[in-house]
Amino acid sequence: MFESLESSLVAVNILAQKLPRIIEPAMHLFSALGVETFYFALVPIIYWFVSRRSAVGLLVILAVSAYINTVFKWIFSRPRPFWISEEVMELSVESTYGIPSGHSQNAIAVWFILAASMTLLFPARKRLLFFVAGIVAFFISFSRIYLGMHFLQDVIVGWILGFLILAGFMAMEKRIDGILRNPIQHASLLLIPLLLIGLASLVHTLAPRPALYPLAGPHYDPLNPAQIFAVTGTLMGLIIGSYVKIPETAFPWWGRLIGFVLTLAGIGLISKLGALAAGGDYEQSMRFARYALLVLWGFVLVPWSAKKLLS
């Protein structure tokens, strides 16, 4: 079923790529607005200049969305358009499976949460913010078709998952304060990242071995588990950090700026040190620890220190 559908949908990618090539830089720009690196770089800005709670929510959505996307990619194990058709130009680089589209999934889940966060600063512009979020989400998704990275079906499934993640987050957000006040429920959260690793390992084991796609290129590595350990480490850092009570603090503008710079500096240093473990036997374990440490640095150590210095 997938094979025949993908063959017919190749025409959609070819048609998109027949649009004037002058729009290609814009498509690359919109695609860049949908990568996890961009979102993770945005989190410190939201933390220091908008709202700590909004930043935590954004990071949770990013981690959960990346985890779900990776697991579903392994389950479906479907190719990208440029892997199966020489008529589709490869205008970007991807090494993982195609369905669901992570860009489209994040575009829905993250950009609408960003719009909700920005209403804290611009309450009178709520409708405009959500309208802009919808436009950006659409063009992020379309850019992936234009660049030959995804079929239309990949984008649609990504949208569906994105809306489900968004709805699930909004439902759980109302309960999280109660969970954190209950010592047993709070402690049980520490098991979640470990259970997620176990589930992903099971799916990884049961997933079919990667098929040969000569057009996929040298970066082809669809069963790489790196993202699973990165996002579960992120969740573990958030859960451990939730034991440190750091209320919203009205830092002066220069205090926020210093905190932001220190956060970025620490993230850069920890990332550099983490690169030393690349390729070793403990690479994934170190990745888990590194992402947990990154979160604890940015969400606990820097703001706690800043609060102590300014109080």
N, C-alpha and C positions, 0 to 999 in steps of 0.2 A: 504493500500500500504506500509506504513512504517513498519507495523508489519511483513509482509512477507519478506521485504528486510532485516530488522534487524535480523530475524531468520536465513536467509541465510548467513549474514555477520558475525554471531557469529563464523563461521568456520575460518574466517580470524584472529580473536583474538586468538582462540585456537591454530591455526598454529603458530602464532607469539610467543605464550608462550611456544611452544615446542622447541624453540631455546635454546641453552645451557644456563643454569641459571647463568653462570659466567658473562653474559653480563648485568645482572639485575642492578648492581651498576652503570654501564654506562648509562642505560636507566633512572634511577633516576636522574643522573646528568644532562642529556639532558632535562629531564622534568623540573628540577629546573631552567634551563636557559630560560624557557618559561613562568614563573609565573610573575604576575604583580609586586610582591614584589621585585624581582630581577631587573626588569627594572626601577622601581622607585628608587632603591638604586643606579642605574647606572647614573641617571640624574645629581646628584651633581658632579660626576666625569667628565661627559661631559661638564657641565657648567664651572667648574673651570679650567679644564686642556685641553679642546679642543675649544669649542665655545659656547657663551651664546645663540646665535640664534639656533644652533643645539640642545641645551638642551631644549629650548622652543618648537621647532618642535617635538622633541621626546616625550615630555610630552603631547602635543596636540594629537599626534597619539595614545598614550597610553590611554588617557581619552576617545577619540572618539571610539577607538576599543573596550574598555571595555564596554562602553555604548551600542554600537550596538550589541555586543555579548550577553549581558544580555537580551536586548529586544527580539532578535531573539530566544534565548533560551525559553523565555516565549511564544512566538508565536508558535514555533514548539512543545514544551512540550514533548520531546521524551526522553526515558530512556537511561541509559548507559549500556554497555554490561553486566557488573557484576550484574546489577539489575534484569536481565531477564534470566540469565543462570548460574547455579551452576558450569558449566564446565569452565567458565571464572574466573580466579583467580583475586581477588581484591588486587592489589599490590600497591595501593595508596588510598587516601581518597578524595572524592568529594561529595558535597551536592547539586549541581545544576543539571539542565537538561544537556543532552549530545550534542545536535546539535544546533549550530555549535561549533567546538572545538576552545576554546579561545586560547589555546596554539598554534595551527596551524595558527590561524588568526594573532596573535601577531608575530609569527615567521616570517611570510612573511612581514607584515607591518613594524615591528620594526627593525628586523635584517638588512633589506636592507637600512633603514634610518641610522642605525648605521654604515653600510659600507660606505655610502655616507659621513657621518660625519668624519670618520677616514681618508678619502682621503684628508682632510685638513692637516693632519699630515704627511701622506704618499702618496703624489700625484702619485708617480711612481709605487705604488702597487695597483692601482685602480682595475684592473681585478682580482688580487688575493683576495682582500678584498671582492668583490662581489661573487667570487667563494666560499670563506669560509662561507659567509652569507648564500648562497644557501645550502651548506652541513649541516650547523648547523640547518637551518630551516627544512630540510628534517628529520634529526634525532630527533629533538624536536617532530615533528609530529608523527614519527614512534613510539617513546617512549610511546605516549599516547595509541596507539593500543596495544603495548606489555604489558603495565601496566593494561590493561582491562578497561581503562577509556573512550575510544571512539571507535565507529565503523569507518570503512573506510569512509563511507558517511559523518560522522561528520568532518573528516579531510579535505575532498575535499571541502565541503561547507565553512569551515574555510579558506582554501586557496583562494577561490574565493572572499570572503569578504575582506581578507587581501590585495589582489591585488587591489580591488576597493578602499579601504581606502587609500592605497599608492598612487594610481593614483589621487584620489580626493585631497589629501594633496598637491601633487606636482602642481596640477592646481591652488589650492587656495593660495599656498605660493607666487606665482607671483603677487597676487592681494592684499595681506594683508597689505603691506606698504601703498598702496593707500587708503585702508579702514581706517587705523589708522590716516591718515592725514585729513580725512573728519570727522568733529566733529559729524555730525548727524549719519553717518554710524558707527563711533566709539562708540557712546553712545548706539546705537541699539544692539551692541554686548552683552550688559549687560542683555538683555532679553533672550538670547539664553539658558543659564542654566535653567532659570525658565520654558521656553517653553519645554525644554527636560524633565524636571521633570513632567510637565503636560502630555506629550505624553507617558512617561513611566507609569504614573499612570493609564492612559486609557488602555494601553495594559495589565497592571497588573490586572485591574478590569475585562477585557474581557477574560483573559487567563483561560483555564479550571482549575478547582480545581485539585490539585495534586492527581494522582492515587496512589494506594497502591502498593508499591514494597517492600515486606518483606526483600529482599536481599540488599536493599539500605543501611541499617544500621541506627544507631542513629543520624547521621549527616544530614540526608535527610531533606532539607529545600529549595526546588527549587524556591520558590517565594519570597525569602528574598530580600528586596529592598536596602540593605546596599550599594551595589556597585554603584547603580544609584546615591545616594546622595554623595558618595565619589568622583565620577568622575565629577559630575556637580559642586561640591564644588571646585574641582581642576580647572575646566574651569573658574569659577567665579574669583578665585584667579589670574589666568593668565590675565583675561580681566581687572580687577581692576589694577593689576600691570603694564599693558601696558600704563597706564597714567603717570607712573613715567619713565622718560627718563634716562636710564642708558646705555651709549654707551659702546662698547667693550673697555676695559681698559687693557693696558699691565702691569698687576701686576707682581712684581718680584715673583720668585718661592715660597719664604717663605710667601708672601702675599696671594698667591693662596692656599697654604697649610693651613694657618690660617683660611681663608675664608671657605675652605672645612670642616675643623674641627668644626667651629662655626655653619655651616649649619647642619651638622649631629647632633651636640649637641642640637640645637634648635628643630630639627625634633623629636629627642628622647623625649625631655621634653614635647613638645606639644602633642605628641602621648600618653604619660603617663597621662597627664591631661585629655585628651579626653576620656580615658578609664573610668574615674569617672562617665561619663554620660551613660555608658552602661546599658541597661535595663530600663531606665526611659522613661517617656512619650515623652521627647524631644530628644530621642536618635538619630534619623535620622537628625533632624535639627542641632544638635550639631555636627554630623558627617560632614554635609555640611560645617558648619562654620570652623571646625577643618582643613579640607583639604584646604579650601581657605586660612586659616591662615598659613598652612604649606608652601604653594606656595609663599605667600607674604613674609614670613620669608626668604626662600631660594633664591628667585628670585629678591627681592626688598630690604628688610631691611639690610641683611648682605652685599650684594655688594655695596649698597648705602653708608653704614657706612664705609666700607673698602675704597671706593673711596675718601670719605671726609677725612679720616685719613691719606691717602697716598698722597693727593694732596697738 
